[in-house]
Amino acid sequence: MGRTVIEAIRQKVSENRLEYTQHAVDQSILRYVSVEELRQAIATGEIIEDYPDDKYGQSCLILGYTEMGRPLHIQCSYPTRELIKIITVYQPDPSLWINFRVRRFQ
């Protein structure tokens, strides 16, 4: 049985096989999300949305939590690439998400 997508993403991130888009760099600075927080959230995260036709190639949205309990959404490429591309990262707005997993407004 093959590894799941989230397991493959976690493996690549743990091996430092990731890169940020310029948008992700900008957003992580504006939103005060450190690389360590991103790593923590991916290590405990789950895929909550799939984007098969994303402009960066197939990608997904991960919900994870930092060691301090901060929820983060991370959109990243699927592990078919050599490097996981971090497309964006942010702390989800509870007014837009139910349990940070389901969009309130589709």
N, CA, C and O atoms as a DFTB+ gen file, in Angstrom:
424 C
 N C O
     1  1       0.847      -1.189       0.000
     2  2       0.000       0.000       0.000
     3  2       0.884       1.242       0.000
     4  3       1.840       1.322       0.773
     5  1       0.576       2.207      -0.856
     6  2       1.373       3.416      -0.949
     7  2       1.064       4.400       0.172
     8  3       0.045       4.303       0.857
     9  1       1.956       5.324       0.328
    10  2       1.748       6.357       1.337
    11  2       0.630       7.280       0.898
    12  3       0.383       7.459      -0.295
    13  1      -0.038       7.861       1.870
    14  2      -1.077       8.834       1.534
    15  2      -0.419      10.138       1.105
    16  3       0.775      10.344       1.322
    17  1      -1.199      11.001       0.502
    18  2      -0.695      12.297       0.044
    19  2      -0.154      13.102       1.219
    20  3       0.937      13.665       1.125
    21  1      -0.897      13.166       2.327
    22  2      -0.431      13.971       3.470
    23  2       0.863      13.393       4.039
    24  3       1.741      14.151       4.451
    25  1       0.996      12.075       4.068
    26  2       2.243      11.469       4.559
    27  2       3.419      11.838       3.659
    28  3       4.514      12.117       4.147
    29  1       3.195      11.838       2.358
    30  2       4.258      12.185       1.411
    31  2       4.640      13.662       1.545
    32  3       5.818      14.008       1.463
    33  1       3.646      14.532       1.751
    34  2       3.930      15.953       1.963
    35  2       4.735      16.126       3.254
    36  3       5.742      16.834       3.267
    37  1       4.300      15.488       4.324
    38  2       5.021      15.580       5.607
    39  2       6.467      15.133       5.452
    40  3       7.380      15.770       5.978
    41  1       6.673      14.033       4.726
    42  2       8.026      13.509       4.534
    43  2       8.911      14.541       3.839
    44  3      10.027      14.807       4.286
    45  1       8.420      15.113       2.761
    46  2       9.228      16.088       2.023
    47  2       9.503      17.333       2.862
    48  3      10.614      17.861       2.841
    49  1       8.503      17.801       3.597
    50  2       8.705      18.981       4.441
    51  2       9.720      18.673       5.537
    52  3      10.573      19.506       5.843
    53  1       9.634      17.481       6.129
    54  2      10.586      17.116       7.194
    55  2      12.013      17.025       6.654
    56  3      12.975      17.209       7.400
    57  1      12.147      16.744       5.365
    58  2      13.465      16.676       4.711
    59  2      13.884      18.023       4.131
    60  3      14.885      18.116       3.421
    61  1      13.118      19.059       4.434
    62  2      13.396      20.419       3.951
    63  2      13.321      20.502       2.430
    64  3      14.014      21.312       1.814
    65  1      12.485      19.668       1.827
    66  2      12.301      19.673       0.375
    67  2      11.041      20.485       0.061
    68  3      10.028      19.949      -0.389
    69  1      11.137      21.805       0.315
    70  2      10.010      22.692       0.076
    71  2      10.521      24.029      -0.414
    72  3      11.677      24.396      -0.207
    73  1       9.622      24.747      -1.071
    74  2       9.919      26.102      -1.533
    75  2       8.658      26.925      -1.387
    76  3       7.546      26.402      -1.455
    77  1       8.841      28.217      -1.185
    78  2       7.727      29.147      -1.033
    79  2       7.535      29.939      -2.318
    80  3       8.512      30.340      -2.952
    81  1       6.286      30.167      -2.707
    82  2       6.029      31.150      -3.760
    83  2       6.264      32.528      -3.148
    84  3       6.313      32.667      -1.925
    85  1       6.407      33.532      -3.984
    86  2       6.556      34.893      -3.457
    87  2       5.324      35.277      -2.645
    88  3       5.440      35.940      -1.614
    89  1       4.151      34.865      -3.104
    90  2       2.912      35.148      -2.371
    91  2       2.970      34.541      -0.967
    92  3       2.600      35.198       0.007
    93  1       3.429      33.303      -0.857
    94  2       3.511      32.643       0.449
    95  2       4.509      33.355       1.365
    96  3       4.257      33.497       2.561
    97  1       5.633      33.802       0.812
    98  2       6.604      34.563       1.605
    99  2       5.951      35.830       2.134
   100  3       6.033      36.135       3.324
   101  1       5.298      36.568       1.235
   102  2       4.642      37.820       1.633
   103  2       3.592      37.566       2.710
   104  3       3.539      38.287       3.707
   105  1       2.768      36.558       2.518
   106  2       1.686      36.285       3.460
   107  2       2.221      35.808       4.813
   108  3       1.677      36.172       5.856
   109  1       3.267      35.008       4.801
   110  2       3.813      34.544       6.076
   111  2       4.417      35.704       6.863
   112  3       4.361      35.705       8.093
   113  1       4.986      36.676       6.186
   114  2       5.518      37.862       6.865
   115  2       4.374      38.713       7.401
   116  3       4.384      39.104       8.568
   117  1       3.383      39.002       6.550
   118  2       2.243      39.827       6.977
   119  2       1.459      39.191       8.120
   120  3       0.921      39.891       8.978
   121  1       1.399      37.875       8.128
   122  2       0.568      37.161       9.110
   123  2       1.381      36.557      10.251
   124  3       0.849      35.822      11.083
   125  1       2.678      36.877      10.280
   126  2       3.553      36.406      11.359
   127  2       3.518      34.892      11.530
   128  3       3.349      34.381      12.637
   129  1       3.680      34.185      10.417
   130  2       3.719      32.723      10.446
   131  2       5.161      32.301      10.166
   132  3       5.687      32.533       9.077
   133  1       5.781      31.689      11.149
   134  2       7.179      31.266      10.990
   135  2       7.255      29.943      10.225
   136  3       6.266      29.219      10.107
   137  1       8.435      29.650       9.715
   138  2       8.663      28.376       9.032
   139  2       8.433      27.233      10.020
   140  3       7.884      26.197       9.648
   141  1       8.846      27.411      11.269
   142  2       8.645      26.367      12.276
   143  2       7.161      26.117      12.512
   144  3       6.748      24.966      12.654
   145  1       6.349      27.177      12.558
   146  2       4.903      26.995      12.719
   147  2       4.315      26.249      11.525
   148  3       3.467      25.372      11.689
   149  1       4.766      26.597      10.338
   150  2       4.309      25.904       9.136
   151  2       4.647      24.417       9.229
   152  3       3.803      23.571       8.936
   153  1       5.860      24.099       9.630
   154  2       6.284      22.701       9.771
   155  2       5.420      21.965      10.799
   156  3       4.995      20.835      10.561
   157  1       5.164      22.607      11.936
   158  2       4.340      21.998      12.980
   159  2       2.935      21.711      12.465
   160  3       2.385      20.637      12.707
   161  1       2.354      22.683      11.752
   162  2       0.991      22.525      11.249
   163  2       0.906      21.404      10.215
   164  3      -0.059      20.640      10.220
   165  1       1.880      21.294       9.343
   166  2       1.874      20.218       8.353
   167  2       2.081      18.864       9.036
   168  3       1.471      17.870       8.642
   169  1       2.932      18.826      10.052
   170  2       3.214      17.563      10.749
   171  2       1.967      16.974      11.391
   172  3       1.862      15.756      11.537
   173  1       1.020      17.828      11.776
   174  2      -0.200      17.347      12.448
   175  2      -1.437      17.538      11.584
   176  3      -2.551      17.245      12.016
   177  1      -1.243      18.027      10.369
   178  2      -2.369      18.483       9.559
   179  2      -3.126      17.406       8.815
   180  3      -2.740      16.238       8.771
   181  1      -4.233      17.860       8.228
   182  2      -5.080      17.010       7.385
   183  2      -5.472      17.812       6.154
   184  3      -5.611      19.033       6.217
   185  1      -5.648      17.130       5.049
   186  2      -6.090      17.786       3.819
   187  2      -7.591      18.016       3.922
   188  3      -8.355      17.079       4.153
   189  1      -8.015      19.288       3.747
   190  2      -9.441      19.602       3.842
   191  2     -10.048      20.009       2.503
   192  3     -11.270      19.984       2.354
   193  1      -9.233      20.379       1.539
   194  2      -9.721      20.704       0.189
   195  2      -8.674      20.278      -0.826
   196  3      -7.476      20.274      -0.544
   197  1      -9.148      19.922      -2.013
   198  2      -8.284      19.561      -3.134
   199  2      -8.494      20.547      -4.270
   200  3      -9.617      20.976      -4.537
   201  1      -7.402      20.903      -4.935
   202  2      -7.467      21.803      -6.094
   203  2      -6.754      21.125      -7.266
   204  3      -5.586      21.414      -7.524
   205  1      -7.439      20.233      -7.972
   206  2      -6.779      19.475      -9.038
   207  2      -6.346      20.321     -10.227
   208  3      -5.454      19.922     -10.975
   209  1      -6.967      21.488     -10.414
   210  2      -6.663      22.313     -11.590
   211  2      -5.967      23.623     -11.229
   212  3      -6.073      24.596     -11.976
   213  1      -5.268      23.669     -10.117
   214  2      -4.592      24.889      -9.683
   215  2      -3.514      25.289     -10.684
   216  3      -2.944      24.432     -11.360
   217  1      -3.234      26.583     -10.782
   218  2      -2.247      27.063     -11.755
   219  2      -0.833      26.562     -11.458
   220  3       0.011      26.537     -12.354
   221  1      -0.565      26.163     -10.216
   222  2       0.749      25.614      -9.864
   223  2       0.795      24.095     -10.037
   224  3       1.793      23.459      -9.697
   225  1      -0.262      23.530     -10.553
   226  2      -0.392      22.079     -10.620
   227  2      -1.281      21.629      -9.474
   228  3      -1.694      22.441      -8.646
   229  1      -1.570      20.353      -9.425
   230  2      -2.482      19.844      -8.406
   231  2      -1.985      20.251      -7.019
   232  3      -0.816      20.068      -6.679
   233  1      -2.915      20.817      -6.219
   234  2      -2.557      21.265      -4.881
   235  2      -3.690      20.960      -3.922
   236  3      -4.754      20.482      -4.316
   237  1      -3.435      21.248      -2.645
   238  2      -4.428      20.968      -1.613
   239  2      -4.315      22.004      -0.504
   240  3      -3.320      22.719      -0.391
   241  1      -5.360      22.064       0.308
   242  2      -5.382      22.934       1.473
   243  2      -5.299      22.052       2.709
   244  3      -6.101      21.135       2.891
   245  1      -4.324      22.341       3.546
   246  2      -4.099      21.582       4.771
   247  2      -4.519      22.436       5.958
   248  3      -4.202      23.624       6.020
   249  1      -5.225      21.833       6.889
   250  2      -5.492      22.446       8.186
   251  2      -4.610      21.732       9.191
   252  3      -4.648      20.508       9.312
   253  1      -3.816      22.510       9.909
   254  2      -2.971      21.959      10.965
   255  2      -2.863      22.947      12.098
   256  3      -3.291      24.096      11.992
   257  1      -2.290      22.483      13.172
   258  2      -2.146      23.316      14.371
   259  2      -0.686      23.360      14.796
   260  3       0.035      22.366      14.700
   261  1      -0.266      24.519      15.264
   262  2       1.082      24.660      15.799
   263  2       1.117      24.072      17.206
   264  3       0.076      23.733      17.770
   265  1       2.302      23.954      17.761
   266  2       2.441      23.441      19.126
   267  2       1.703      24.318      20.132
   268  3       1.297      23.842      21.193
   269  1       1.530      25.588      19.806
   270  2       0.813      26.510      20.693
   271  2      -0.699      26.503      20.426
   272  3      -1.442      27.258      21.053
   273  1      -1.147      25.662      19.507
   274  2      -2.570      25.530      19.222
   275  2      -3.113      26.504      18.197
   276  3      -4.328      26.618      18.036
   277  1      -2.242      27.202      17.506
   278  2      -2.662      28.147      16.460
   279  2      -3.081      27.375      15.220
   280  3      -2.292      26.592      14.689
   281  1      -4.328      27.580      14.737
   282  2      -4.732      26.905      13.503
   283  2      -4.109      27.604      12.293
   284  3      -4.040      28.832      12.242
   285  1      -3.666      26.821      11.340
   286  2      -3.127      27.373      10.100
   287  2      -3.702      26.614       8.915
   288  3      -3.916      25.403       8.966
   289  1      -3.943      27.360       7.854
   290  2      -4.254      26.784       6.548
   291  2      -3.008      26.960       5.699
   292  3      -2.423      28.041       5.641
   293  1      -2.614      25.875       5.042
   294  2      -1.469      25.904       4.143
   295  2      -1.902      25.301       2.823
   296  3      -2.307      24.140       2.763
   297  1      -1.816      26.096       1.762
   298  2      -2.059      25.543       0.432
   299  2      -0.698      25.180      -0.139
   300  3       0.216      26.003      -0.180
   301  1      -0.582      23.932      -0.578
   302  2       0.692      23.496      -1.135
   303  2       0.464      22.526      -2.290
   304  3      -0.616      21.960      -2.460
   305  1       1.517      22.360      -3.070
   306  2       1.449      21.441      -4.205
   307  2       1.386      20.005      -3.709
   308  3       1.730      19.712      -2.564
   309  1       0.949      19.127      -4.576
   310  2       0.977      17.705      -4.292
   311  2       2.430      17.229      -4.339
   312  3       3.272      17.897      -4.938
   313  1       2.738      16.090      -3.721
   314  2       4.128      15.640      -3.637
   315  2       4.670      14.991      -4.907
   316  3       5.668      14.272      -4.857
   317  1       4.027      15.236      -6.036
   318  2       4.532      14.714      -7.306
   319  2       5.751      15.494      -7.785
   320  3       6.519      15.011      -8.617
   321  1       5.924      16.705      -7.255
   322  2       7.093      17.526      -7.594
   323  2       8.264      17.144      -6.690
   324  3       8.077      16.536      -5.637
   325  1       9.466      17.509      -7.115
   326  2      10.651      17.268      -6.279
   327  2      10.547      18.042      -4.962
   328  3      10.880      17.531      -3.892
   329  1      10.073      19.292      -5.070
   330  2       9.902      20.129      -3.886
   331  2       8.419      20.410      -3.676
   332  3       7.674      20.590      -4.640
   333  1       7.998      20.447      -2.437
   334  2       6.641      20.880      -2.110
   335  2       6.614      22.394      -2.254
   336  3       7.416      23.093      -1.633
   337  1       5.713      22.896      -3.055
   338  2       5.591      24.348      -3.228
   339  2       4.532      24.854      -2.255
   340  3       3.371      24.452      -2.323
   341  1       4.943      25.736      -1.351
   342  2       4.018      26.378      -0.420
   343  2       3.434      27.575      -1.163
   344  3       4.151      28.517      -1.499
   345  1       2.135      27.531      -1.414
   346  2       1.477      28.544      -2.237
   347  2       0.978      29.697      -1.375
   348  3       1.145      30.862      -1.737
   349  1       0.370      29.380      -0.241
   350  2      -0.035      30.420       0.710
   351  2      -0.180      29.797       2.085
   352  3      -0.314      28.581       2.221
   353  1      -0.153      30.634       3.088
   354  2      -0.324      30.199       4.475
   355  2      -1.018      31.325       5.237
   356  3      -0.688      32.500       5.075
   357  1      -1.986      30.944       6.069
   358  2      -2.713      31.947       6.851
   359  2      -3.442      31.292       8.015
   360  3      -3.678      30.084       8.032
   361  1      -3.790      32.125       8.983
   362  2      -4.640      31.669      10.083
   363  2      -6.079      31.884       9.637
   364  3      -6.469      33.014       9.343
   365  1      -6.883      30.807       9.582
   366  2      -8.244      30.951       9.055
   367  2      -9.126      31.818       9.951
   368  3      -9.019      31.795      11.177
   369  1      -9.995      32.580       9.301
   370  2     -10.947      33.448       9.987
   371  2     -12.151      32.608      10.410
   372  3     -12.823      32.032       9.555
   373  1     -12.440      32.525      11.722
   374  2     -13.559      31.688      12.168
   375  2     -14.918      32.136      11.637
   376  3     -15.865      31.351      11.633
   377  1     -15.025      33.380      11.191
   378  2     -16.299      33.824      10.619
   379  2     -16.509      33.264       9.212
   380  3     -17.623      33.301       8.690
   381  1     -15.438      32.742       8.595
   382  2     -15.514      32.188       7.242
   383  2     -15.458      30.664       7.202
   384  3     -15.716      30.057       6.163
   385  1     -15.117      30.043       8.342
   386  2     -14.909      28.601       8.388
   387  2     -15.652      27.992       9.570
   388  3     -15.730      28.597      10.638
   389  1     -16.195      26.799       9.379
   390  2     -16.791      26.009      10.454
   391  2     -15.702      25.048      10.933
   392  3     -15.235      24.199      10.173
   393  1     -15.303      25.188      12.199
   394  2     -14.223      24.363      12.766
   395  2     -12.950      24.426      11.924
   396  3     -12.144      23.495      11.940
   397  1     -12.774      25.516      11.194
   398  2     -11.623      25.732      10.316
   399  2     -11.516      24.709       9.196
   400  3     -10.520      24.694       8.473
   401  1     -12.530      23.846       9.034
   402  2     -12.493      22.774       8.030
   403  2     -13.422      22.984       6.851
   404  3     -13.104      22.580       5.732
   405  1     -14.569      23.612       7.088
   406  2     -15.594      23.741       6.054
   407  2     -15.918      25.215       5.867
   408  3     -16.164      25.937       6.834
   409  1     -15.917      25.653       4.609
   410  2     -16.244      27.055       4.330
   411  2     -17.703      27.330       4.683
   412  3     -18.590      26.545       4.347
   413  1     -17.943      28.450       5.362
   414  2     -19.311      28.829       5.719
   415  2     -20.106      29.244       4.481
   416  3     -21.314      29.022       4.404
   417  1     -19.416      29.846       3.518
   418  2     -20.076      30.360       2.326
   419  2     -19.372      29.770       1.113
   420  3     -18.181      29.999       0.901
   421  1     -20.102      29.025       0.338
   422  2     -19.499      28.367      -0.822
   423  2     -19.585      29.247      -2.043
   424  3     -19.127      28.857      -3.117
